[in-house]
Structure formats: structure tokens, C-alpha cells
Amino acid sequence: MSASYEVTQASDGQYKFVLKAGNGEVILSSELYKAKASAMNGIASVQNNSSDDHRYERLIAKNGKPYFNLKAANHQIIGTSQLYSSESARDKGVESVKNNGKTETIKDLTL
């Protein structure tokens, strides 16, 4: 199985996407968008920015767990990772997004 994006619609009608690695694990989640076209633009932004290490903001949550944000050139957050158990696990997550972010496989689960 290869990496893919999945677009879904929330109960309030907004859209979001996740990037899944080849093993099916979610490695990046988007914010909510009012329009499906905006979510699709978010995917395009991940595809364009995911290979650039400077686009990753490596952070520590209030509970001490590491995570990261992927940002566009305009510094807007495109996607956020899960919380990790260690900084090395977070760094592996960044590498996974770098390796899988260019995928062109998009599964539209809103249909």
C-alpha cells in the first residue's frame, strides 16, 4: 500500500484531510476548511512544501510530548502531526511526511 491523502467532511459540513503513510498510519492532519476546494489546495501545499526541512516547526506540547507543524512559505500551518513519545520519534514522523508528502493519491471520502 502506498501513501495517500484522505479528504473527509466533518459533521458541521467542513472539510479536512489527512496524509497516511503506506502502512495506513496518519502522519499529518489538516485544519478544518469551509470548502472542499480549500482542502484540496491544502493538499497541494503539502505536496509542494513537504520536502523542504525549513518548513517544519518542531515543537513540544504543554504535556511535554513532541510534535510538529508543516508550514507554507507564508508561514501558515498546513498540517499538524500527532503527539510523539520522544523527539527522535517526532523526527521520524517529519521524515515520513517528507518521503510521503509528494504522493498524488487522493481519496475523496466525501462522495
C-alpha positions, 0 to 999 in steps of 0.5 A, a space after each residue: 500500500 502506498 501513501 495517500 491523502 484522505 479528504 473527509 467532511 466533518 459533521 458541521 459540513 467542513 472539510 479536512 484531510 489527512 496524509 497516511 503513510 503506506 502502512 495506513 498510519 496518519 502522519 499529518 492532519 489538516 485544519 478544518 476548511 469551509 470548502 472542499 476546494 480549500 482542502 484540496 489546495 491544502 493538499 497541494 501545499 503539502 505536496 509542494 512544501 513537504 520536502 523542504 526541512 525549513 518548513 517544519 516547526 518542531 515543537 513540544 506540547 504543554 504535556 511535554 510530548 513532541 510534535 510538529 507543524 508543516 508550514 507554507 512559505 507564508 508561514 501558515 500551518 498546513 498540517 499538524 502531526 500527532 503527539 510523539 513519545 520522544 523527539 527522535 520519534 517526532 523526527 521520524 514522523 517529519 521524515 515520513 511526511 517528507 518521503 510521503 508528502 509528494 504522493 498524488 493519491 487522493 481519496 475523496 471520502 466525501 462522495 
